[in-house]
Structures are given as structure tokens and as C-alpha cells.
Amino acid sequence: MDATGAASTPATPATPVSPVSPVALAGLALRRAAGSLDRARAAGTVVRLGVDGAVDAETGAVADLVAQAALAQGTAVLRVRAGNFLHRRSVRLEHGPHDVDAAFDRWVDWGSLLREVLDPLADPADLTWLPRLRDPATDRAVRDPARTAAPGALLVLDGPYLLRWELSGSLDVVVHLQTSPPALRRRFAEADDPRPEAWARYLRETDPASRADLLVRFDHPDRPAVVA
């Protein structure tokens, strides 16, 4: 009770966080995937690891470190960026470049990402995949031949919205980079950039922080902090 005799509300305990270096974060992500890698080797499939975050350059940097750590341990790596699976520009920008719902739903071609990468890698009778579908700079389709993954390999995919419901069950391990609204506004400084609002919609609708295998506070990319 407080001084007036009213019952006091217990303080909510602070969530433990552990600062790590970016390289250590990559190693931790790989350790979270260790059990999945053992199962994939036995099943003849591929482990599908996603690095989920609002900023492509940041998810890409973390994903590259994870890929490097896996290669150093002798694991075959497949590296894919969601940004190379965009819809053509006429679809993405049909409602203009500032449309929030389009940024969330129509920029990335989620169906193609599932069809050409995520689903085949879970099928030991298939294991084919495409590293990219469209060049984001030229907006042209890329005619890369399909590749075949080795059983027990690790796919490292990066991009935004990877815990959206359409991809439910399509990733075995997900690292979610958590960025506060003020930090996100600093990343996307233009007032009419739709991505901060699209990211807010993603957080509301899918609650990725509660569903990720590894949650990382990422306001400062050079000083990430793992949430216990």
C-alpha cells in the first residue's frame, strides 16, 4: 500500500537485455539455428533463417555476418534478399510512391518468394531455388537459372515483414531487429516515406517481437542488444 492506504501497483520488472557486437550477434543467431541444422541434415532439407527488420541495409548487414559465420563453420549457405523479389514497379507504385498499404502488401512479391525459394527448400525431393527474381535498379526480370541446394545447407534471407502471416511456417529461425519509432523516423527522414507507417502496421498485425526466435534491440546497429 502507498501512503494513502491504497493498494500500490507492483512495478513491472525490466526486460533483461545483453549488449553484443554485430559479429557476436551473428554467432548467436547461428547457435539458435544449430538444432534446426541437425534436423535438416537428417531430413535432407535446408534450414531457412530470416533476418527481419525495417531497414534493408541493416538486415542485409546482419544477414551477411550470419552467412560468413556459417561458412566459417563449414555450412553451405544460400543468400537471398527479399529486395530482389520485388513486384515490377507498375504494381508497387500503382497507388503512388507514398501508399502505406502498398508498401506493406505490394512491394515484395511474397508469392514468388514462397514459390521460388522457401517452399522448395523444405522439400527433400526438390531443393531448387532462385537467388533473385527482379533487378530493383532496372526493374527487369532476372533470368538466373534455378540452383539446387545441398541438404543441410542454410538459407539466410533478409528483408522486412518476414513474420507476416503469409510466410507463417516458411522460416525455421527468425531474428527480429526491433527499432523504436524515433529511431525509425531518423532512418526514414522524408515525411511522406510510407515505410515507417507500414512497419507500424506490421507490428500491430503480427506482433513479430513475441514470435521471433531471437529478438534484438537495434536502435544503434553498431551496438545491438539481445533481449533475454
C-alpha positions in Angstrom: 0.0 0.0 0.0 1.0 3.6 -0.6 0.9 6.4 2.0 -2.9 6.9 1.4 -3.6 3.3 2.2 -4.5 2.4 -1.4 -3.0 -0.7 -2.9 0.0 0.0 -5.0 0.6 -1.5 -8.4 3.6 -3.8 -8.5 6.4 -2.4 -10.6 6.9 -4.2 -13.9 10.3 -5.8 -14.0 12.6 -4.5 -16.7 13.3 -6.9 -19.6 16.8 -8.1 -19.4 19.0 -7.2 -22.4 22.5 -8.1 -23.3 24.7 -5.8 -25.4 26.6 -7.7 -28.0 28.8 -6.8 -31.0 27.4 -7.4 -34.5 29.8 -10.3 -35.0 28.7 -11.9 -31.7 25.0 -11.4 -32.7 25.7 -13.3 -35.9 27.2 -16.2 -33.9 24.3 -16.2 -31.5 21.8 -16.4 -34.4 23.8 -19.3 -35.8 23.7 -21.1 -32.5 19.9 -20.7 -32.4 19.8 -22.5 -35.8 22.0 -25.3 -34.6 19.2 -27.7 -33.7 17.4 -26.9 -37.0 20.6 -27.6 -38.9 20.9 -31.1 -37.3 17.3 -31.9 -38.2 17.7 -30.6 -41.7 20.8 -32.8 -42.3 18.8 -35.8 -41.1 15.7 -34.9 -43.2 17.6 -33.8 -46.3 16.2 -30.3 -46.3 17.6 -26.8 -45.8 17.3 -24.5 -42.8 15.5 -21.3 -43.7 16.8 -18.4 -41.4 15.4 -14.9 -41.8 16.7 -11.6 -40.5 13.6 -9.4 -40.2 13.9 -5.6 -39.9 12.6 -2.3 -41.2 15.8 -1.2 -43.0 17.2 -3.2 -45.8 20.7 -2.1 -45.4 20.7 -3.2 -41.7 19.0 -6.6 -42.2 21.4 -7.2 -45.1 24.5 -6.4 -43.0 23.4 -8.8 -40.2 22.5 -11.5 -42.7 25.9 -11.2 -44.3 27.6 -11.7 -40.9 25.4 -14.8 -40.2 26.3 -16.2 -43.7 30.0 -15.6 -43.0 29.9 -17.3 -39.6 28.1 -20.3 -41.2 30.6 -20.6 -44.0 33.5 -20.4 -41.4 31.9 -23.4 -39.7 31.7 -25.4 -42.9 28.0 -25.0 -43.6 26.9 -24.4 -47.2 25.0 -21.0 -47.4 22.3 -19.8 -49.7 22.0 -16.0 -49.5 18.7 -14.3 -50.6 17.4 -10.7 -50.2 13.7 -10.0 -50.2 14.6 -6.8 -52.1 15.5 -8.9 -55.1 11.9 -10.3 -55.2 10.0 -7.1 -55.7 6.9 -6.8 -57.8 7.5 -4.8 -61.0 7.4 -1.0 -60.5 4.0 -0.6 -62.1 2.5 -2.9 -59.4 4.4 -1.4 -56.5 3.6 2.1 -57.3 0.1 1.7 -58.8 -1.3 3.9 -56.0 1.7 6.2 -55.8 5.1 6.0 -54.0 3.7 7.1 -50.7 0.9 4.5 -50.2 1.3 2.7 -46.8 -0.7 -0.3 -47.7 1.2 -0.9 -50.9 4.5 -0.7 -49.1 3.3 -3.4 -46.8 1.5 -5.7 -49.2 2.6 -5.0 -52.7 6.3 -4.0 -52.8 7.7 -7.5 -52.3 6.3 -10.4 -54.3 5.7 -12.8 -51.4 4.1 -15.4 -53.6 7.2 -15.7 -55.8 9.5 -15.8 -52.7 7.5 -18.7 -51.4 7.3 -20.5 -54.7 10.9 -20.0 -55.9 12.8 -20.2 -52.6 11.1 -21.0 -49.3 8.7 -23.9 -50.2 11.1 -25.9 -52.4 13.9 -25.8 -49.8 11.6 -27.6 -47.3 11.0 -30.4 -49.8 13.8 -33.0 -49.9 12.7 -34.1 -53.3 13.1 -30.6 -54.7 15.7 -28.2 -53.0 15.8 -25.9 -56.0 15.9 -22.1 -55.5 16.4 -18.8 -57.2 18.7 -16.2 -55.7 16.8 -13.3 -57.3 13.7 -12.6 -59.4 14.0 -8.9 -60.4 16.7 -6.3 -60.5 15.5 -3.5 -58.3 17.6 -0.9 -60.1 16.4 -1.7 -63.7 13.0 -3.2 -62.8 13.8 -6.0 -65.2 13.1 -9.7 -64.5 16.4 -11.6 -64.0 16.8 -14.8 -65.9 19.0 -16.7 -63.5 18.8 -20.4 -63.8 17.4 -22.4 -60.8 20.0 -23.7 -58.4 19.9 -26.9 -56.3 20.8 -26.7 -52.6 22.8 -29.2 -50.7 20.8 -31.0 -48.0 21.7 -29.5 -44.6 22.6 -26.1 -46.1 21.5 -22.8 -44.5 19.4 -20.2 -46.3 19.9 -16.7 -45.0 17.1 -14.4 -46.1 16.8 -10.7 -45.1 14.2 -8.1 -45.5 11.1 -6.5 -43.9 7.9 -8.2 -42.8 9.3 -11.7 -42.7 6.9 -12.7 -39.9 3.9 -11.7 -41.8 1.1 -14.3 -41.8 1.6 -15.2 -45.4 5.0 -16.6 -44.5 3.9 -18.4 -41.4 5.8 -21.7 -41.1 8.0 -20.9 -44.0 11.1 -19.8 -41.9 12.7 -22.1 -39.4 14.5 -19.4 -37.4 13.8 -15.7 -37.4 16.0 -12.9 -36.0 13.8 -9.8 -35.5 15.6 -6.4 -35.3 13.5 -4.1 -33.1 13.7 -0.4 -33.8 11.9 2.3 -31.8 9.7 4.8 -33.6 12.1 7.7 -33.0 15.0 5.7 -34.4 12.8 4.6 -37.4 12.0 8.2 -38.1 15.7 9.0 -38.2 16.2 6.2 -40.7 13.4 7.4 -43.0 13.7 11.2 -42.8 11.3 12.1 -45.6 7.9 13.0 -44.1 6.0 11.1 -46.9 8.0 7.9 -46.8 5.4 5.2 -46.3 7.8 2.7 -44.7 7.5 3.8 -41.0 3.7 3.6 -41.1 3.9 0.3 -43.0 6.2 -1.0 -40.3 3.9 0.1 -37.6 1.1 -1.8 -39.3 3.3 -4.9 -39.4 4.0 -4.6 -35.7 0.3 -4.2 -34.8 -1.0 -7.0 -37.0 1.7 -9.7 -36.5 3.5 -8.9 -33.2 6.8 -10.2 -34.5 8.7 -9.5 -31.2 6.7 -12.2 -29.5 7.2 -14.7 -32.3 10.8 -14.3 -33.2 13.4 -16.9 -32.2 15.9 -14.1 -31.4 14.8 -10.6 -30.5 17.4 -7.8 -30.9 17.1 -4.1 -30.0 18.6 -2.4 -32.9 18.3 1.4 -32.5 22.1 1.5 -32.8 23.3 -1.0 -35.3 26.9 -0.9 -34.1 25.6 -1.7 -30.5 22.8 -4.2 -30.8 21.3 -5.7 -27.6 19.7 -9.2 -27.4 16.5 -9.3 -25.4 16.5 -12.3 -23.0 
